[in-house]
């Protein structure tokens, strides 16, 4: 076989392996531009196997501080000589971590970058402990899969002042891309006082960065700014209170929503309102250039403002297949609007507004069940879990399902849905287990409920706390579900200064996978490449070198999710390699070894013969 033919064949084999695995990516907060919080392609986790005997914590990763953002997940990232599934987390200490998403033994991050000393709550007289420590990276980043770029904003101490910068990082290495970072600036923008709380949005080649406040401490405005995803040049700036103050885009960390036409939906909080240029306590529909297209403001917006009852505690959620946009605030009132005609001032212009919860509404998720129809889930502050039905352009004003237990405080639960289309729906609810999380870190718990019948709890992380407890609740970070695993952010073990994330999945229930077969090696320009045949039931592969300087096996790569690895610099003389397959049941025995003899590599390359 000619070397070119072999390389082409190996590439085709690799592409076949990749394309044959239907993997889910979670590239943005709450999964999609509508912000439904649903992964509808989960085929591993089911009502039958999510229980305390079969499902639990597989591993956790300790990081350098609190994790406020939702973990993001990218499958089949080319890292070095192989492909990995990667989970990304950020911390308030201005760190970004990329970890192997599957391998319990891969405790060292694939990469870790830090952007320098962050601001903290003592850098201004903020007057509260909503964020009770450092505040470097708060908002959930966003990822462009096509270009392999990770966008994140960091608040950094620079000399005697502060700076916010938008970074565009290579998802494989963590290195800044060309033209990255860029300093975030705008008229009346104060980098210390502005809190980059809502998740970043990527839409139509533009990265949008939104802003709220720290503890309503003035001066601040609500901002949404656009940056070209390639050049990072600023494309547009929206100030929601340009001749007034406040009107933040807080949304409890939720990203702006986007409709099929590319229009952007945000909701604002307390501040100035005149119905002309200042829009506190309002739903806003914006063009991609951030021009105001339409708006809705409740009748009682002055009362909401006076009583600090921000309308924007949930952000905006678009209901797929309809013209509905939903949102609610600290009053517990749900607003149902027609996204084509938001209606301007007055409750009479809403399709519906009703008391959906006792207090703050912070997180909605939507799922269309094959058996129950369209469902909207929410679990507000000091309240019980409630589920409402949707029929056409109406929401049932009486819940179709509730649970009896009431949580004790702020902010209630952050929700996500996993399902296989309209079946096997699981509602995942991350919440404080006790107390109130407003001004301190509290113990957390992750619940899993049958989404068709929430009275049926499938599992929770405190049933077997020695195995499954993820410690303190990460305030307002939804769990991420991807490819049979659940990734949960945590504030760690202390009130401030600690952080981690936990990975849950199916526990060992049988023998490990079979050993890989068909291991082959080739040498090109002194570099060894390996390929092997995919193993049924394997989740990842590990490559080891047997001939090493000290005579001990040396692990060259773990967590590989494709049947090839390249870039190996062999040991002088003869080198021998093996591959093992892994899943939740453990590691296989080694494959039959393949040997490379560099002394004959030139002859091999001339004759184009595979060595094995």
Backbone torsions as a table, in degrees:
resi	resn	phi	psi	omega
1	UNK	NA	134.9	176.9
2	UNK	-71.4	148.4	-177.1
3	UNK	-61.3	-38.3	178.6
4	UNK	-63.1	-40.1	178.4
5	UNK	-64.6	-40.1	-179.7
6	UNK	-64.7	-43.6	-179.9
7	UNK	-63.3	-39.7	178.0
8	UNK	-64.4	-42.7	179.2
9	UNK	-63.4	-40.1	178.9
10	UNK	-64.4	-39.5	179.4
11	UNK	-64.4	-43.5	178.9
12	UNK	-62.3	-43.4	177.1
13	UNK	-58.7	-44.6	-178.9
14	UNK	-62.9	-45.2	179.6
15	UNK	-64.5	-36.6	177.8
16	UNK	-64.1	-40.5	179.1
17	UNK	-63.4	-45.9	-178.4
18	UNK	-63.5	-48.9	-175.8
19	UNK	-69.1	-22.9	-179.5
20	UNK	-77.8	-7.8	179.9
21	UNK	-109.5	112.2	-178.4
22	UNK	-80.3	95.0	-176.6
23	UNK	-100.0	148.2	178.2
24	UNK	-103.8	136.2	171.7
25	UNK	-107.5	145.4	171.1
26	UNK	-120.0	97.6	-169.9
27	UNK	-101.0	-8.9	-173.5
28	UNK	-149.3	156.6	-178.7
29	UNK	-58.7	134.6	-179.5
30	UNK	56.7	29.6	160.0
31	UNK	79.3	-33.9	-172.3
32	UNK	-152.4	172.7	-176.3
33	UNK	-71.0	-22.7	175.7
34	UNK	-76.6	-19.0	-178.2
35	UNK	66.7	43.8	177.4
36	UNK	-80.4	-17.3	-179.8
37	UNK	73.0	18.5	-173.1
38	UNK	-113.5	133.0	165.5
39	UNK	-104.1	108.7	-174.2
40	UNK	-96.2	15.2	-178.5
41	UNK	-126.1	34.8	179.4
42	UNK	-94.2	110.7	-176.3
43	UNK	-108.1	-8.0	-176.7
44	UNK	-91.3	-49.4	-175.5
45	UNK	-84.7	126.4	-175.7
46	UNK	-133.8	170.5	175.8
47	UNK	-60.0	-29.8	-175.6
48	UNK	-77.5	-37.4	-172.3
49	UNK	-102.6	-7.9	175.0
50	UNK	-87.7	91.6	178.1
51	UNK	-153.7	168.5	-170.2
52	UNK	-66.4	-20.5	179.2
53	UNK	-84.6	-32.5	-172.9
54	UNK	-108.1	-14.8	-172.9
55	UNK	-130.5	138.9	179.2
56	UNK	-178.7	-171.2	-178.5
57	UNK	-72.8	129.9	177.0
58	UNK	-93.1	-39.9	176.0
59	UNK	-168.5	166.3	174.2
60	UNK	-133.7	158.2	178.4
61	UNK	-127.0	123.6	177.9
62	UNK	-86.4	133.2	178.9
63	UNK	-121.8	-177.1	-165.2
64	UNK	-87.3	-2.4	177.2
65	UNK	-174.7	-173.4	-175.8
66	UNK	-61.7	143.9	179.5
67	UNK	-108.3	107.6	178.1
68	UNK	-91.8	-28.7	-175.1
69	UNK	-83.4	154.9	173.7
70	UNK	-69.7	134.2	173.9
71	UNK	-59.9	141.1	176.1
72	UNK	-112.6	156.8	-169.0
73	UNK	-139.8	130.6	176.0
74	UNK	-129.1	127.1	178.6
75	UNK	-87.8	154.0	172.6
76	UNK	50.5	55.1	174.1
77	UNK	-87.7	129.4	178.7
78	UNK	-77.6	111.7	-179.4
79	UNK	-123.0	116.5	-178.5
80	UNK	60.9	-125.1	-176.1
81	UNK	-95.1	5.6	-178.5
82	UNK	-146.1	-174.7	-179.3
83	UNK	-112.7	140.7	178.9
84	UNK	-131.9	150.4	160.9
85	UNK	-84.5	133.7	-171.0
86	UNK	-128.2	136.3	172.3
87	UNK	-110.8	137.7	-175.1
88	UNK	-117.2	132.3	176.0
89	UNK	-134.7	154.4	179.1
90	UNK	-125.5	158.6	179.9
91	UNK	-130.9	162.0	178.2
92	UNK	-70.0	-8.0	174.8
93	UNK	-87.5	16.8	178.5
94	UNK	67.3	32.9	177.5
95	UNK	-108.5	146.6	169.8
96	UNK	-122.2	131.1	179.3
97	UNK	-120.0	141.8	169.7
98	UNK	-120.4	119.1	-179.5
99	UNK	-118.2	150.8	168.3
100	UNK	-60.5	130.8	-171.7
101	UNK	-83.3	-9.6	-172.5
102	UNK	-119.0	-35.5	-166.5
103	UNK	-85.3	110.3	180.0
104	UNK	-63.2	-25.6	-178.9
105	UNK	-85.4	-8.5	-176.0
106	UNK	-91.1	68.9	-174.9
107	UNK	-75.0	-21.5	177.3
108	UNK	-80.2	131.2	-179.7
109	UNK	-62.9	150.4	172.3
110	UNK	-61.3	-41.6	168.9
111	UNK	-155.6	159.4	179.1
112	UNK	-148.2	126.2	175.9
113	UNK	-124.1	150.6	177.0
114	UNK	-132.1	136.3	-173.8
115	UNK	-98.1	9.2	177.1
116	UNK	106.8	177.2	-173.4
117	UNK	-60.1	127.6	178.8
118	UNK	-88.1	167.1	167.6
119	UNK	-71.7	163.7	172.9
120	UNK	-141.3	179.6	-171.8
121	UNK	-67.2	-13.6	-179.8
122	UNK	-90.0	-3.0	-176.7
123	UNK	-79.0	-8.9	171.6
124	UNK	-152.8	161.9	179.7
125	UNK	-83.2	75.7	-174.5
126	UNK	-72.6	-28.1	171.9
127	UNK	86.7	4.3	176.2
128	UNK	-159.8	177.9	-176.8
129	UNK	-121.0	35.5	176.4
130	UNK	-54.1	-45.6	166.9
131	UNK	-109.6	118.0	-165.2
132	UNK	-104.7	20.6	177.1
133	UNK	-156.4	-128.8	177.0
134	UNK	-74.1	160.1	-178.0
135	UNK	-144.6	56.5	179.7
136	UNK	-78.1	-71.0	175.7
137	UNK	-109.5	117.0	-178.3
138	UNK	-111.4	-54.7	-176.1
139	UNK	-70.0	145.1	176.4
140	UNK	-63.9	131.8	177.5
141	UNK	-68.5	-176.3	174.1
142	UNK	-141.3	150.7	-174.8
143	UNK	-123.3	135.9	170.8
144	UNK	-99.7	105.6	-176.6
145	UNK	-64.6	-40.3	-174.1
146	UNK	-62.3	-44.0	-178.9
147	UNK	-93.3	-6.2	-179.1
148	UNK	68.1	42.0	-174.3
149	UNK	-120.8	137.1	-179.6
150	UNK	-112.6	118.9	-176.9
151	UNK	-104.7	131.8	-176.9
152	UNK	-152.4	148.1	178.8
153	UNK	-113.4	131.8	179.8
154	UNK	-122.3	137.5	173.5
155	UNK	-99.2	117.6	-169.4
156	UNK	-127.0	141.6	173.7
157	UNK	-77.1	123.1	-178.3
158	UNK	-128.8	111.2	-177.2
159	UNK	59.3	-126.0	178.3
160	UNK	-95.3	8.3	-177.4
161	UNK	-131.1	-159.4	-175.2
162	UNK	-137.6	153.7	-176.9
163	UNK	-144.2	138.0	170.5
164	UNK	-107.8	133.0	-177.8
165	UNK	-132.8	139.4	173.6
166	UNK	-92.4	121.6	178.4
167	UNK	-106.3	142.3	170.9
168	UNK	-117.4	110.6	-173.2
169	UNK	-109.8	148.4	172.4
170	UNK	-70.8	123.7	-175.6
171	UNK	-66.1	-19.5	-178.0
172	UNK	-87.5	-27.6	-172.5
173	UNK	-125.3	-20.7	-173.8
174	UNK	81.9	-0.2	-179.6
175	UNK	-74.2	144.8	174.2
176	UNK	-63.0	135.5	176.0
177	UNK	-75.0	167.4	176.0
178	UNK	-54.4	140.4	179.5
179	UNK	74.6	5.2	178.1
180	UNK	-106.7	142.0	-0.2
181	UNK	-88.5	174.1	173.9
182	UNK	-126.0	139.7	179.1
183	UNK	-78.5	132.9	-179.0
184	UNK	-85.7	120.6	-178.8
185	UNK	-139.8	153.3	173.0
186	UNK	-169.3	160.7	176.1
187	UNK	-58.7	129.5	178.9
188	UNK	69.2	15.6	178.3
189	UNK	-91.9	120.0	178.0
190	UNK	-108.2	112.9	-172.5
191	UNK	-63.6	-24.2	177.8
192	UNK	-82.3	-41.2	-175.1
193	UNK	-78.6	-23.1	-178.8
194	UNK	-87.5	127.4	-176.9
195	UNK	-102.6	114.7	179.6
196	UNK	-78.2	73.1	-172.2
197	UNK	-87.8	-47.2	-178.9
198	UNK	-67.9	150.2	177.6
199	UNK	-62.4	151.6	177.0
200	UNK	-70.3	152.5	178.1
201	UNK	-120.6	136.0	170.7
202	UNK	-118.5	119.4	-178.5
203	UNK	-150.1	128.7	175.7
204	UNK	51.4	44.3	174.6
205	UNK	77.0	13.8	179.6
206	UNK	-127.0	135.4	172.5
207	UNK	-96.3	126.1	-179.5
208	UNK	-108.7	134.1	-176.7
209	UNK	-121.5	121.1	-177.3
210	UNK	-107.8	160.8	-174.4
211	UNK	-139.4	143.5	172.6
212	UNK	-123.7	-147.7	-178.7
213	UNK	-128.9	173.1	165.5
214	UNK	-103.2	108.9	173.3
215	UNK	60.8	27.8	-178.8
216	UNK	58.6	25.9	-179.3
217	UNK	-81.4	118.6	179.2
218	UNK	-82.6	158.8	3.9
219	UNK	-86.1	139.7	171.2
220	UNK	-158.8	162.6	174.2
221	UNK	-135.0	162.3	166.3
222	UNK	-80.8	125.9	178.4
223	UNK	-123.3	147.5	162.8
224	UNK	-135.4	124.2	-176.0
225	UNK	-123.7	142.4	178.1
226	UNK	-107.3	142.0	178.3
227	UNK	-134.6	131.7	177.2
228	UNK	-57.8	126.8	-173.1
229	UNK	-65.1	-24.2	-179.7
230	UNK	-90.5	-47.2	-173.2
231	UNK	-97.3	-16.8	-174.0
232	UNK	63.9	17.3	172.8
233	UNK	-72.0	137.7	179.2
234	UNK	-67.6	129.7	-177.1
235	UNK	-104.8	-26.9	-176.2
236	UNK	-166.2	154.0	175.8
237	UNK	-136.4	128.7	170.3
238	UNK	-113.0	125.0	170.7
239	UNK	-109.4	120.6	-175.2
240	UNK	-79.3	-6.6	178.1
241	UNK	-145.5	59.0	-170.6
242	UNK	-64.8	-30.1	177.8
243	UNK	-110.1	11.8	177.4
244	UNK	-133.9	-133.2	-179.1
245	UNK	-153.8	164.0	173.9
246	UNK	65.5	-136.1	-175.1
247	UNK	63.2	51.5	-174.9
248	UNK	-69.5	157.1	169.9
249	UNK	-104.2	85.8	-173.2
250	UNK	-91.7	-66.3	172.7
251	UNK	60.9	20.3	179.1
252	UNK	52.1	31.7	177.9
253	UNK	92.5	-6.4	179.8
254	UNK	-72.9	142.9	178.0
255	UNK	-75.8	159.4	169.5
256	UNK	-57.0	149.2	176.0
257	UNK	-96.1	157.1	-177.5
258	UNK	-136.7	134.9	177.5
259	UNK	-92.8	-178.8	-174.3
260	UNK	-65.5	-23.4	178.4
261	UNK	-86.7	-1.6	-179.5
262	UNK	89.2	3.7	176.7
263	UNK	-71.5	145.8	-172.2
264	UNK	-110.3	138.6	-178.5
265	UNK	-120.9	125.4	173.8
266	UNK	-134.0	163.7	177.0
267	UNK	-128.2	143.3	-175.6
268	UNK	-111.7	164.6	-179.7
269	UNK	-108.8	-153.3	-175.1
270	UNK	-58.7	151.7	174.4
271	UNK	147.8	-159.2	-176.2
272	UNK	-76.5	143.3	177.5
273	UNK	-143.8	131.1	173.0
274	UNK	-137.6	0.6	179.8
275	UNK	71.4	9.3	-178.9
276	UNK	-121.6	-62.8	179.2
277	UNK	-127.0	-19.5	179.6
278	UNK	-105.6	122.6	-171.3
279	UNK	-135.1	73.5	169.3
280	UNK	-76.8	163.4	173.7
281	UNK	46.8	51.7	-173.0
282	UNK	-144.2	150.2	164.5
283	UNK	-86.2	134.0	179.5
284	UNK	-124.7	134.4	169.7
285	UNK	-108.4	124.5	-172.2
286	UNK	-121.2	150.3	171.3
287	UNK	-75.6	166.8	175.0
288	UNK	-57.4	-24.2	177.2
289	UNK	-88.0	7.9	177.8
290	UNK	66.2	32.2	169.7
291	UNK	-86.9	136.9	-178.9
292	UNK	-71.3	119.5	-179.5
293	UNK	-99.6	-34.5	-176.2
294	UNK	-164.8	163.4	-178.5
295	UNK	-158.5	159.3	173.1
296	UNK	-138.5	135.0	176.8
297	UNK	-131.1	129.3	179.7
298	UNK	-63.9	155.7	178.5
299	UNK	-56.3	-40.6	-173.7
300	UNK	-94.2	32.2	-175.1
301	UNK	-62.6	-32.1	178.1
302	UNK	-67.0	-38.2	176.3
303	UNK	-66.9	-42.8	177.1
304	UNK	-58.1	-43.1	-179.8
305	UNK	-64.9	-45.0	-176.5
306	UNK	-65.0	-31.0	-174.9
307	UNK	-102.8	12.6	-179.8
308	UNK	54.5	46.0	-179.0
309	UNK	-107.3	59.1	-174.7
310	UNK	-42.5	131.7	176.7
311	UNK	-72.7	-20.0	-166.9
312	UNK	-98.0	23.7	-175.6
313	UNK	-70.7	-18.3	177.1
314	UNK	-106.6	-17.9	-170.0
315	UNK	74.4	-168.8	-177.4
316	UNK	-108.5	136.6	174.7
317	UNK	-122.3	127.9	176.6
318	UNK	-95.0	136.6	-179.8
319	UNK	-94.2	115.3	-176.5
320	UNK	-57.1	142.0	177.7
321	UNK	77.6	6.3	179.4
322	UNK	-134.0	179.9	173.0
323	UNK	-105.1	22.0	-174.6
324	UNK	-91.1	138.7	166.8
325	UNK	-126.2	132.3	-173.9
326	UNK	-120.0	152.3	173.5
327	UNK	-172.8	158.6	178.8
328	UNK	-150.8	165.1	-175.2
329	UNK	-127.9	-158.5	-175.8
330	UNK	-68.7	-19.3	178.9
331	UNK	-74.1	-16.4	-178.1
332	UNK	85.2	8.9	179.5
333	UNK	-91.4	131.3	176.1
334	UNK	-94.3	128.4	175.7
335	UNK	-105.9	130.0	177.3
336	UNK	-115.7	118.0	-173.5
337	UNK	-123.8	154.9	170.4
338	UNK	-87.4	115.2	-174.3
339	UNK	-63.3	-20.2	179.6
340	UNK	-79.6	-25.5	-177.8
341	UNK	-144.3	84.9	-175.6
342	UNK	-64.9	-30.8	168.4
343	UNK	103.3	-8.4	178.6
344	UNK	64.7	-139.5	-169.5
345	UNK	-84.8	130.3	171.1
346	UNK	121.8	130.3	179.7
347	UNK	-59.9	-27.6	-179.2
348	UNK	-64.0	-16.0	179.9
349	UNK	-87.5	-10.5	174.3
350	UNK	-78.8	148.7	172.0
351	UNK	-63.7	-39.5	177.4
352	UNK	-152.5	152.9	163.2
353	UNK	-151.9	127.1	-177.5
354	UNK	-153.9	162.9	-178.5
355	UNK	-76.4	101.3	-176.7
356	UNK	-93.9	-16.4	179.7
357	UNK	-153.3	169.3	-177.5
358	UNK	-75.0	-29.4	-171.2
359	UNK	-150.5	-146.2	-175.0
360	UNK	-52.6	137.0	170.2
361	UNK	-108.0	118.6	-173.2
362	UNK	-117.0	-17.1	-173.9
363	UNK	-155.5	121.3	172.9
364	UNK	-111.4	146.4	164.3
365	UNK	-134.5	152.3	-176.0
366	UNK	-126.9	140.3	176.7
367	UNK	-149.0	139.4	174.3
368	UNK	-101.6	105.8	-178.2
369	UNK	-83.9	140.1	176.4
370	UNK	-62.2	-32.5	-175.4
371	UNK	-98.2	-28.8	-174.8
372	UNK	-112.0	-5.5	-178.7
373	UNK	80.7	-159.0	-175.1
374	UNK	-77.7	130.6	-173.6
375	UNK	-132.8	140.0	176.9
376	UNK	-119.5	124.8	-175.3
377	UNK	-109.9	137.6	173.2
378	UNK	-152.6	147.3	178.9
379	UNK	-139.8	92.4	-171.7
380	UNK	-82.3	-177.6	-178.7
381	UNK	-67.7	137.8	-178.8
382	UNK	44.2	49.8	-173.6
383	UNK	-149.2	177.7	178.5
384	UNK	-102.0	161.7	175.9
385	UNK	-69.8	129.0	-178.4
386	UNK	-129.0	146.4	177.1
387	UNK	-128.8	129.5	179.7
388	UNK	-114.1	147.1	176.6
389	UNK	-92.1	158.0	174.8
390	UNK	-123.7	133.0	178.6
391	UNK	-135.2	106.0	-175.6
392	UNK	65.2	-124.4	-179.8
393	UNK	-102.8	26.0	-179.9
394	UNK	-125.2	145.6	172.4
395	UNK	-107.2	135.7	177.5
396	UNK	-63.6	125.3	-175.6
397	UNK	-81.2	-8.2	170.9
398	UNK	-110.1	131.2	-178.8
399	UNK	-58.7	144.2	174.8
400	UNK	-87.8	-16.7	175.4
401	UNK	-150.9	145.7	171.4
402	UNK	-144.6	163.1	167.4
403	UNK	-112.8	159.2	-172.2
404	UNK	-83.8	-32.3	-173.3
405	UNK	-72.1	144.1	-178.3
406	UNK	-116.0	128.0	177.9
407	UNK	-73.3	161.2	-167.8
408	UNK	-91.1	-10.2	-174.7
409	UNK	-173.9	-159.5	-177.3
410	UNK	-75.7	141.4	-1.9
411	UNK	-104.6	12.0	-168.5
412	UNK	85.8	-162.1	-170.9
413	UNK	-97.1	147.0	168.4
414	UNK	-101.0	128.2	-165.6
415	UNK	-114.8	150.2	169.5
416	UNK	-145.1	158.4	179.4
417	UNK	-123.7	136.3	165.4
418	UNK	-121.0	143.6	-178.8
419	UNK	-163.6	159.8	171.3
420	UNK	-102.7	85.2	-172.3
421	UNK	67.0	-122.6	179.1
422	UNK	-95.9	10.7	-178.2
423	UNK	-120.6	164.6	174.7
424	UNK	55.1	37.0	179.0
425	UNK	-69.0	131.0	175.2
426	UNK	-124.6	125.7	174.9
427	UNK	-92.3	119.7	178.8
428	UNK	-103.1	125.4	-175.5
429	UNK	-126.8	113.2	175.7
430	UNK	-96.8	127.4	-172.9
431	UNK	-155.3	160.1	173.3
432	UNK	-67.6	138.8	-179.6
433	UNK	-78.7	-31.6	178.8
434	UNK	-145.6	156.7	168.7
435	UNK	72.5	-156.0	-172.1
436	UNK	-129.9	131.4	-174.7
437	UNK	-97.5	12.1	-173.6
438	UNK	-63.5	-48.2	-173.2
439	UNK	-122.6	13.5	177.6
440	UNK	-157.4	162.7	175.5
441	UNK	-83.2	135.4	-177.0
442	UNK	-125.5	153.6	174.9
443	UNK	-55.9	143.7	-176.7
444	UNK	-116.1	168.1	174.8
445	UNK	-148.3	142.7	174.6
446	UNK	-109.5	123.5	178.2
447	UNK	-105.1	148.4	170.0
448	UNK	-125.1	120.6	-179.7
449	UNK	-118.3	149.3	168.5
450	UNK	-63.2	115.4	-174.2
451	UNK	-70.1	-18.7	173.6
452	UNK	-82.9	-18.8	-178.2
453	UNK	-152.6	87.8	-172.8
454	UNK	-69.4	-9.5	173.2
455	UNK	-67.3	-17.2	179.5
456	UNK	-97.1	100.9	173.2
457	UNK	-83.8	125.3	-177.8
458	UNK	-81.3	-38.5	-171.2
459	UNK	-169.6	153.2	163.8
460	UNK	-146.3	160.2	-170.1
461	UNK	-75.3	-4.3	177.2
462	UNK	-107.6	5.0	172.4
463	UNK	-64.9	-41.1	175.0
464	UNK	-127.8	76.1	-171.6
465	UNK	-64.1	-30.7	-180.0
466	UNK	-60.4	-30.3	-179.6
467	UNK	-96.4	-38.3	-162.9
468	UNK	-113.2	-9.1	-175.9
469	UNK	-67.8	128.1	179.0
470	UNK	-102.4	15.2	174.9
471	UNK	68.2	-137.2	-165.6
472	UNK	-74.4	140.6	-179.0
473	UNK	-64.6	130.3	172.4
474	UNK	-84.9	107.9	-172.6
475	UNK	-61.0	116.0	171.8
476	UNK	74.8	23.9	174.4
477	UNK	-107.9	109.9	178.9
478	UNK	-67.7	151.6	172.9
479	UNK	-69.6	152.6	178.8
480	UNK	-111.2	126.7	179.7
481	UNK	-115.5	125.4	-178.4
482	UNK	-154.6	123.1	168.4
483	UNK	55.3	46.6	174.5
484	UNK	85.2	7.0	179.0
485	UNK	-132.1	155.6	177.4
486	UNK	-120.6	128.7	-177.5
487	UNK	-113.0	120.7	-172.1
488	UNK	-122.9	122.8	175.2
489	UNK	-74.0	154.0	-177.9
490	UNK	-148.4	150.2	172.2
491	UNK	-85.4	8.5	174.6
492	UNK	81.3	-143.4	-170.1
493	UNK	-110.0	-11.7	-177.1
494	UNK	-120.2	169.6	-178.8
495	UNK	-64.2	-40.7	176.3
496	UNK	-137.5	159.8	168.5
497	UNK	84.6	2.9	177.7
498	UNK	-129.0	155.9	178.7
499	UNK	-163.8	160.1	179.8
500	UNK	-168.2	172.0	164.1
501	UNK	-139.1	151.1	-174.7
502	UNK	-116.9	146.0	-177.6
503	UNK	-119.1	121.5	-179.4
504	UNK	-112.5	150.1	178.0
505	UNK	-173.9	-169.8	-179.9
506	UNK	-72.1	134.9	-178.0
507	UNK	-81.8	163.6	178.3
508	UNK	-54.2	134.5	-179.1
509	UNK	-141.9	17.3	-179.2
510	UNK	178.5	-165.1	-179.1
511	UNK	-73.7	157.4	175.0
512	UNK	-68.3	168.7	-179.2
513	UNK	-66.8	167.0	176.8
514	UNK	-70.7	160.6	177.9
515	UNK	-68.5	142.3	175.9
516	UNK	-61.8	147.6	177.5
517	UNK	-119.0	165.9	174.1
518	UNK	71.0	28.1	179.8
519	UNK	-65.8	128.3	-179.9
520	UNK	-133.1	154.2	179.9
521	UNK	-130.6	149.7	171.6
522	UNK	-137.8	157.2	178.9
523	UNK	-124.5	128.8	176.7
524	UNK	-137.2	117.8	179.7
525	UNK	54.7	41.3	176.2
526	UNK	76.8	7.6	179.8
527	UNK	-113.4	134.3	-177.9
528	UNK	-95.1	136.8	172.3
529	UNK	-122.2	140.2	-179.3
530	UNK	-119.2	145.0	169.0
531	UNK	-137.6	156.6	178.2
532	UNK	-153.3	174.3	-177.7
533	UNK	-90.4	138.3	179.8
534	UNK	-60.2	144.0	-179.1
535	UNK	-106.2	129.7	178.3
536	UNK	-61.5	129.7	177.8
537	UNK	85.3	-6.3	179.3
538	UNK	-76.2	143.1	175.4
539	UNK	-102.6	-38.8	179.0
540	UNK	-143.5	172.5	179.1
541	UNK	-132.3	151.8	176.3
542	UNK	-124.2	136.0	178.6
543	UNK	-109.7	132.9	-179.0
544	UNK	-130.3	145.7	172.3
545	UNK	-101.9	130.8	-178.2
546	UNK	-93.3	-32.2	-179.9
547	UNK	-94.3	102.8	-178.5
548	UNK	-129.1	169.8	-175.6
549	UNK	-60.0	-36.5	-178.1
550	UNK	-98.1	3.5	177.1
551	UNK	82.4	-1.6	-179.5
552	UNK	-97.6	147.0	175.6
553	UNK	-59.3	142.1	-178.6
554	UNK	-123.4	121.8	178.3
555	UNK	-75.9	121.1	-178.8
556	UNK	-92.4	-33.3	-178.4
557	UNK	-158.9	139.6	173.1
558	UNK	-126.9	165.8	175.3
559	UNK	72.2	15.8	-179.1
560	UNK	-70.3	137.0	-178.3
561	UNK	-114.8	11.9	173.1
562	UNK	-133.5	165.7	-171.4
563	UNK	-95.5	50.3	176.8
564	UNK	-161.9	149.4	176.3
565	UNK	-151.1	136.4	-175.7
566	UNK	-136.0	175.6	177.8
567	UNK	86.9	16.5	-178.4
568	UNK	-81.6	127.0	172.0
569	UNK	-93.7	111.0	-172.1
570	UNK	-74.7	159.0	173.6
571	UNK	-68.8	146.7	-178.3
572	UNK	-58.0	136.8	-179.5
573	UNK	90.8	-125.4	-177.4
574	UNK	-100.5	131.8	177.0
575	UNK	-123.6	141.0	-178.0
576	UNK	-125.5	138.0	-174.7
577	UNK	-130.0	149.6	172.9
578	UNK	-135.8	162.1	177.2
579	UNK	-129.6	141.7	172.6
580	UNK	-120.9	156.9	177.4
581	UNK	-111.2	145.5	-177.6
582	UNK	-134.1	149.5	164.8
583	UNK	-149.2	-166.0	-175.6
584	UNK	-66.0	-14.4	178.5
585	UNK	-87.3	-6.6	177.6
586	UNK	126.0	-162.4	-174.4
587	UNK	-108.9	138.9	178.6
588	UNK	-71.4	170.4	166.7
589	UNK	-70.1	165.9	-176.5
590	UNK	-72.9	151.5	172.7
591	UNK	-66.1	169.0	168.2
592	UNK	-62.1	137.6	-174.9
593	UNK	-71.4	156.1	171.4
594	UNK	-121.9	139.3	-174.3
595	UNK	-117.9	137.1	176.8
596	UNK	-118.6	127.6	178.6
597	UNK	-112.8	105.8	-176.8
598	UNK	-64.6	-23.2	-179.2
599	UNK	-65.8	-24.6	179.1
600	UNK	-111.5	11.3	-175.7
601	UNK	-62.2	-41.0	-178.7
602	UNK	-63.6	-43.0	178.6
603	UNK	-63.9	-39.3	179.1
604	UNK	-62.7	-43.1	-179.2
605	UNK	-65.8	-34.7	179.6
606	UNK	-69.0	-37.0	-177.1
607	UNK	-91.5	-8.5	177.5
608	UNK	57.8	42.1	-179.7
609	UNK	-102.6	134.8	174.0
610	UNK	-71.1	142.3	176.7
611	UNK	-107.7	128.6	178.0
612	UNK	-160.8	NA	NA
